[in-house]
Amino acid sequence: MRVTPDFTDQVVAGLLALCRAVGVVAPDARLPRCSHVPLIASDEQVRYVNAPTAGLFVPESGHWTTVHEGQLLGRVLSPFDGAIHAELRAPVTGVLFTLREHPLVYEGSLVARLLPTS
């Protein structure tokens, strides 16, 4: 749910590669390189982190980083006084490949997805 310059570069490189593969772009055309290496995982491998309560989610970890089991991913705060309602921690060591940006969460809202590395 975010469009960044890096993501835009990935999309353009992928579309041009597809165009070359189907013959729209010449086979010897020089295309931009994409430095992003995709993660491939099955649904069973992905670990989900959901908000246990409503409030404002404030992330404490970075998107597309490796986090360790028990590491703080973020907090759910009260919108009224800033009191901490919940601390969300990584259930496993892995790559944090989804991290919520929109701060308003309800009980059960998806906050993060991780792909275990071990």
C-alpha positions in Angstrom: 0.0 0.0 0.0 2.9 2.4 -0.7 4.4 3.8 -3.8 8.0 4.7 -3.4 10.7 5.5 -6.0 12.3 2.0 -5.4 9.0 0.3 -5.9 8.3 2.3 -9.1 11.7 1.2 -10.4 10.9 -2.4 -9.7 7.5 -2.2 -11.5 9.1 -0.5 -14.6 11.9 -3.1 -14.7 9.4 -5.9 -14.4 7.1 -4.6 -17.1 9.9 -4.0 -19.5 11.2 -7.6 -18.9 7.7 -8.9 -19.5 7.5 -6.9 -22.7 10.8 -8.3 -23.9 9.6 -11.9 -23.0 6.5 -11.6 -25.1 8.3 -9.9 -28.0 7.1 -6.3 -27.7 10.7 -5.1 -26.9 13.7 -6.3 -28.9 15.5 -9.2 -27.3 18.8 -7.3 -27.3 17.3 -4.1 -25.8 19.1 -2.8 -22.8 16.7 -2.8 -19.8 17.1 -1.3 -16.3 18.3 -3.8 -13.7 16.1 -4.5 -10.7 18.1 -4.9 -7.5 15.1 -6.2 -5.6 15.1 -10.0 -5.0 11.6 -11.2 -4.4 10.8 -13.4 -1.4 8.8 -16.5 -2.4 6.8 -18.1 0.3 3.6 -20.2 0.8 0.8 -19.0 2.9 1.7 -21.6 5.5 5.1 -20.0 6.0 3.9 -16.4 6.6 3.4 -15.3 10.2 0.9 -12.6 10.9 0.8 -10.0 13.7 -2.5 -8.5 14.5 -3.4 -5.7 16.9 -4.9 -7.1 20.1 -6.8 -3.8 20.8 -7.9 -0.6 19.0 -5.7 2.5 19.0 -2.9 4.2 17.1 -0.1 1.9 15.8 3.4 3.4 16.1 6.0 1.2 14.4 9.4 0.6 16.1 11.0 -1.5 13.4 11.8 -0.9 9.7 10.0 -2.4 6.7 12.0 -5.0 4.8 14.4 -5.6 7.7 15.3 -8.8 9.6 13.8 -8.9 13.0 14.5 -11.3 15.8 12.0 -13.3 17.9 10.7 -11.1 20.6 11.9 -7.8 19.0 9.5 -4.9 19.4 7.7 -4.2 16.1 5.5 -1.4 17.4 3.1 -0.2 20.0 -0.7 0.5 20.0 -1.3 3.7 21.9 -4.4 5.5 23.2 -5.3 8.4 20.9 -6.4 10.3 23.9 -3.5 10.3 26.3 -0.8 8.3 24.5 -1.0 5.4 27.0 0.5 2.2 25.7 -2.4 -0.3 25.1 -0.1 -3.1 23.6 3.4 -3.8 22.5 3.6 -6.0 19.4 6.6 -8.3 19.2 8.0 -10.5 16.5 6.7 -14.1 16.9 9.7 -15.5 15.0 13.1 -14.4 13.6 12.5 -13.4 10.0 12.0 -10.7 7.3 9.5 -8.1 8.1 7.9 -7.7 4.7 4.7 -6.0 5.6 4.4 -3.2 8.1 1.3 -1.1 8.6 1.7 2.6 7.8 -1.9 3.8 8.5 -1.9 4.4 12.3 -5.5 3.7 13.1 -6.0 0.1 14.1 -9.0 -1.9 15.4 -8.8 -5.1 17.4 -7.6 -7.7 15.0 -6.2 -5.3 12.4 -3.2 -6.7 10.5 -0.1 -4.9 11.6 2.8 -6.9 10.2 3.7 -10.0 8.2 7.0 -11.9 8.6 8.7 -14.7 6.7 10.7 -16.9 9.1 14.4 -17.3 8.2 15.1 -20.2 10.4 
